Amino acid sequence: MEEEFEFGYSEDPKFSVERYEEMIRNHDQYFFDAQAFENIIDYYIEKNDPAKALQVVEYARNQHPFATVFLIKQAQLLVITNRLSEAFAALDKAELLEASDADIYIIRGNLYENLERFDEALENYEKALDMAEEKDDILLHIAYVHQNMGDYEQAIKYLKRCLEYNMENQDALYELAFCYDVMDNQEESVQFYQQYIDNEPYSYAAWYNLGNAYTKLGLFEKAIDAYDYAILIKDSFASAYFNKGNALVNLEKYAEAIEVYRQTFEYEQPNADTYCAIGECYEKLEQMDEARSFYKKAVRMDSKLGDAWFGIGVTLDFEERYFEALHFYRKALDLDSINADYWFAIADAEYKLGHLPEAEKAYEKVVELNPLDADAWLDYSSILYEQERLDDAIDVVSDAIKNNPETAELYYRMVAYLFARGDYNEALAYLEMALKADPEKHYILFDYLPQLQKNKIIIDIISRYMH
């Protein structure tokens, strides 16, 4: 005759698991109370063995057919193993047994959210909200759904509610920053975090997000103060050091930035981005050997970091080692072929090596990728002018002006080229436009064609605008 043993929840969870495994080995039937079954299921979930956990659920449901907890566990496990229709069915059964269990609606909400059936997800989360004691995570989920629907106003509303329930919810604090960022509403972001800090002055995450909002507003001094508070509260907060370093770079305080970047190494493994940032600071300080050594460290850690390869090129370019620089610029370009800065550097290096056709091709690429880069247009036209291809140079500046109608330098350059071609009337018309845009920059004309300083008509026109 088959013998039944009963195991209660007083047992050590490990003991329950051993007894369960013994039962399976012996093809026997032992009785476990609900708590013991829960412990066994959780054990297999922690061991990352959902198939075994589901098997335990079957036994548990046979022995405790009215315990909702096992239907809920079953639904969670079916979600993990991607058996979604079965998961929905398990939740429906659970709802029939105990309609007031918030977990049913949370899991169903999750399922709908993953299927991008957002209205149904919201409906379930709202139900769960009425029943659950811990509301902050549900509010966070509702905020995520609104984000996925592109309704950031609503998302912000629910994130604020989430923080009312739990001021410590870090995810909500960061998500809020993200929503304000997407809406490009840094002022409101600053306001929110300032108020939050009034109530919760020791929240390092709030100070950090305040720093980020100030950074986006270009208020770097204020950002640094905020990062300092975050670091004061949590001195191992590597991201705060890194962003403080970035703010110092924006203030052109490169030596200080290097010190702050280095501090991140005390609290987290050095990473390629930080090495690259330090390299850039040394580059700005014109300490090229140091810069190069940090860029090299960066590429050793992450060979796909285009900016670090590019940085090595910049340091070589600075030392007039253009041929070597080109090699590294090209490595950067292989990783990001539509980066206008990389193309610009290549164009410039090819030009300095006297490779005019290659330089011309690269400049063409720069202005195609970034038609608002007036300097690139000017350099592009220069190499055409140097080859006495005046008509081409004029065409290029003409395109440049269409894309940058406010940029005075382009009009002055056009004046120089038109004079060189002998189109005096057209040149004078462009000179008027150039002087209207920015009379102070008229020296550009004389840099290009010094002989025009003796031209009385031009001097008269300029002096009209200079008073």
C-alpha positions, 0 to 999 in steps of 0.5 A, a space after each residue: 500500500 502506498 504510504 503518505 508522509 506529511 511535511 510541514 512548513 516548520 521544516 528547513 526549506 533545504 529539508 523540504 527540497 531533499 524530501 521532495 526529490 526523494 519522493 520523485 526518486 521513489 515514485 511515491 506520494 508525500 504530502 507537503 503543506 502549502 508553505 513547504 511547496 512554496 519553498 521548493 518552488 522558490 528553490 528551483 526558481 533560484 536555481 534557474 530551473 523553471 521546468 522543475 519548478 513547474 513540475 512542483 507546481 503540478 504536485 502542489 496544485 493537486 494537493 492544494 487545489 484551492 490555493 491561488 498562490 500556486 496558480 500565480 506561481 504557475 503563471 509566472 513560470 509559464 511567462 518565463 518559459 514563453 507559454 503565454 496562452 497557458 499563463 493567461 489561462 492560469 491567471 483566469 483560474 486564479 481570478 475565479 478562486 480569489 479575485 482580490 489578489 493583486 498579483 494576478 493583475 500585476 502579472 496579467 498587466 506584465 503580459 499585456 505590456 510585453 505584447 504591447 496591448 497597452 490599454 489592457 495592461 493599464 486596465 490590469 495595473 489599475 485593478 492591482 493598484 486598488 488591491 495592493 499594499 505596496 503601490 510604488 512598483 505598480 505605479 512605476 509599471 503604469 508609468 512605463 506603459 505610458 512611456 511606451 505609448 509616447 505619453 510622457 506627461 502621464 508617465 511623469 504624473 505616475 512617477 511622481 505618485 510612485 515617489 509619494 509612496 516611496 521616496 527611495 524608489 531609485 528607478 522612478 527618480 531616473 525614469 523621471 529624469 528620462 521623461 523630462 529629457 525626452 520632453 526637453 523640459 530641463 527647467 521643470 526637471 530642476 524644479 522637481 529635483 530641488 523640491 524633492 531634495 528639500 524633503 529628502 536631502 540625502 538622496 544621492 540619486 536626486 542630486 545626481 539627476 539634478 546635476 544632469 538637468 543643470 548640465 543639459 541647461 549648460 549650467 555647469 558650475 551648478 551641475 558640479 555642485 550637485 554632483 559634489 553633493 551626490 558624491 558626498 552622500 555616496 562617495 563610491 558613486 562612479 557615475 557622479 564622478 564621470 559626469 562631474 568630469 564632463 562638466 569640468 571639460 565643458 568649463 575647459 578645466 581639463 586638469 581638474 577633469 582628469 583628476 575627477 575621471 581618475 577617481 572613478 577607478 577607485 570605485 569601479 573597474 576602469 572602462 574604455 569611455 573613461 580612458 577616452 575622456 582622460 585622453 581627450 583632456 590631455 589632448 586639449 592640454 596639448 600633452 599628446 604623449 599622455 593623451 595617446 597613451 590613454 586613447 591606446 588604453 581605451 582601444 585595448 579595452 574596447 576596439 570598437 570605440 571609434 572616438 579613441 582610434 580617432 583620438 590617436 589620430 588627432 595626437 599624431 596629426 598635432 605632431 604633423 605625422 599626417 600619414 600615421 594619423 590617416 591610418 587611425 582616422 580610417 580605423 575610426 571611420 570603419 566603425 562609424 562611416 557617417 561621422 562627419 568629424 572623422 571625414 573632416 579630419 581625413 579631408 584635412 590630413 589628405 590635404 596636408 599630405 598634398 592628396 588633393 583629389 582624396 581631400 576633395 572627396 572627403 570634404 564632399 562627404 563632410 558637407 553631405 553629412 553635415 551641411 551646417 558645418 560652414 568651416 567644412 564648406 570653406 575648406 572644401 572651396 579652398 582646395 578647389 580655389 587652389 587648383 584654380 577651379 574658380 567656378 567649382 569653388 563658387 558653386 560650393 560656396 553657393 551651396 554653402 550659403 543655401 544651407 547656412 544663410 546666416 553665416 557671414 564668412 561664406 558671403 565674404 569668401 564668395 566676394 573674394 572668389 567673384 572678384 578673382 573671377 572678375 564678376 565685380 557687380 555680383 561681388 559687390 552685391 555679396 559684399 553688401 550681404 556680408 556686411 549686413 550679416 557681420 561687418 566686423 568680419 570684413 578682414 576675411 576678405 583681405 586675408 584672402 585677397 590682400 590687394 582689395 585693401 587698395 580698392 576705393 569702392 570696397 573701402 567706401 562700402 565697408 566704411 558705410 557699415 562700420 559706423 
